[in-house]
Amino acid sequence: MSKEILTLGIESSCDETSVSVVKNGREILSNIIDTQIPIHEKYGGVVPEIASRNHIEAISRVTKIAIKEAGIDFNDVDAITPTYGPGLVGALLVGLSYAKALAFAINKPLVGVNHIQGHIAANYITYKELKPPFLCVMMSGGNTQIINVKDYTKFEVLRKNKR
C-alpha cells in the first residue's frame, strides 16, 4: 500500500487567510479560515494594503491551528502548497513568503498552486470519485471560465468572461 500524502495548503490571494491540511488530495483534515470581511466592509471593498497587513498578522496563527486540528506535526507534512496567483500581489507575497520559509525550515518541498486550478481541484474533494475528463465552470471574483479538464494537469479554457 502506498504512503499517505499530506499537503499543507496556504491560500492568501485576496482577503482571507486560509490554511488546510489535505490527505491524498481528496480528504480535508483541517481547514482554518481567518476572514477580513468585517475589516473591508467599511471601505466598500477589499483594500489591498490592508489585506496584506492582516495576512501578516494571521498566517502563523492560522497555520498552527490547522496543524493542531489535523492532529499532525509539521514534520508529518509532505509538501507545502501555497497559492502563487492570480490574486492581490501583496497578499500573495505574504502567503508565498511564509510558505517558502516554512518549507525551508522543515525541509519539505514547496509546490506553488495556481488559484484558478485550485478551484478546479476543489471538485476532487467534493466528488471523491471524479476523474478527468470533464467540463468545469469556474467562478472566482470577477473571473468566470468554462474549462475542459483533459487530465489532472491539462486544461483548455473554452470560454472566459471579457471585461
Secondary structure, 3 states (H helix, E strand, C coil): CCCCCEEEEEECCCCEEEEEEEECCCEEEEEEEEECHHHHHCCCCCCHHHHHHHHHHHHHHHHHHHHHHHCCCHHHCCEEEEEEECCCHHHHHHHHHHHHHHHHHHCCCECCEEHHHHHHHHHHHHCCCCCCCEEEEEEECCEEEEEEEEECCEEEEEEECCC
